């Protein structure tokens, strides 16, 4: 049995009086596509942000590739972030930089490649996300869906081993959601390990190896999409699915 | 008007002094503003408290008192300051305190999402400030900072009170001398001239600032997310 890529044990996080994560355990295997669903306030965003240290857990351990992470060490987190890519709900492209510069900034600063290599990578990734002509445009000239695809390309430029997605399509106008989801399906097919927080159940059904339903900072139920959507065991899962499906 | 022409050489010397003091002050104030501004958003609370203390002290006293305090206080701690140096120091410290708040405001106005996405890419904190936050903070900082700079340029006239023969002081001398020699006071003419020159200098500054603002805005340093807005999820 190979060790999971990410192993989380007892992860706990509170914000003032709100228990966002409650002794949470989770494994992510290499190549696995894990989709996390739940209401807002269920802790799913907190969970995904704990995985790359944007939120520091109050308690619990995180193992990456079998190696324990010192959750208090900014250095450890930074090194981990070079292996974990994240895509946000609001895409957050750097508006003062061109698409090319957005994509190459982090790899260049991390010393991962030379400038010409970074350029070549940007071109290649933009072709992958089907936006090669936008390479010298500023984000303000792109639609939301285009910006999100560039954000994905920017994260991929770091050659991550895992990609985290925090509601990547929730802020997009409906007609742009498909182009981003198609790209994510593509990534999944290429073997990327993915943890996706989303409300897009169609995507979950198509791509997920496992779906986790969270509530109150805890795991309520998990299983392959066919089972979780088709025959949920828990009443709370059924109630949630009834609301959104 | 011939009065101005006759004293022109004299007045230009004063103007040169003013411009030297002004440029030096703006440069020093800018450095202080940036330094203290960054300190005020630092992670270490010691730095934040130092910045806060500095800003509160220099901002809440009148600039004139500040200047006299520095000029007469320096010898008491064993430093001799020329009138020019004393003016430079007090104006820079005061300007830096106000400027630091402007810098802090500009930094805070950059969306927290920018910090999050830059952090997620593995950039170091100083790199995030240097390449992501500060370039975006520049646009909101520019208008109030220009106003501060204009105030500092005008405030150099206070240096006359500690003996710097800058432009305003020269004007004053011309008025006094002419009044004694000719019996008539050319105060309105001379001070009017001084006013016009200050106005021209500060106008150039604000024009430059607007040009820079337009350039930055065209690059789109502000991105508006789609009208659907963001659902904050936990």
Interface residues (C-beta under 8 A of the other chain):
Chain A: X15 X18 X20 X40 X41 X42 X43 X44 X45 X46 X52 X53 X54 X78 X79 X81 X82 X84 X85 X86 X88 X89 X90 X91 X92 X93 X94 X95 X96 X105 X106 X109 X110 X138 X139 X140 X141 X144 X147 X151 X154 X155 X158 X166 X167 X170 X171 X172 X173 X197
Chain B: X111 X113 X114 X116 X117 X118 X119 X120 X121 X122 X123 X124 X127 X131 X132 X135 X136 X216 X219 X220 X221 X222 X223 X225 X226 X227 X228 X229 X230 X231 X232 X233 X234
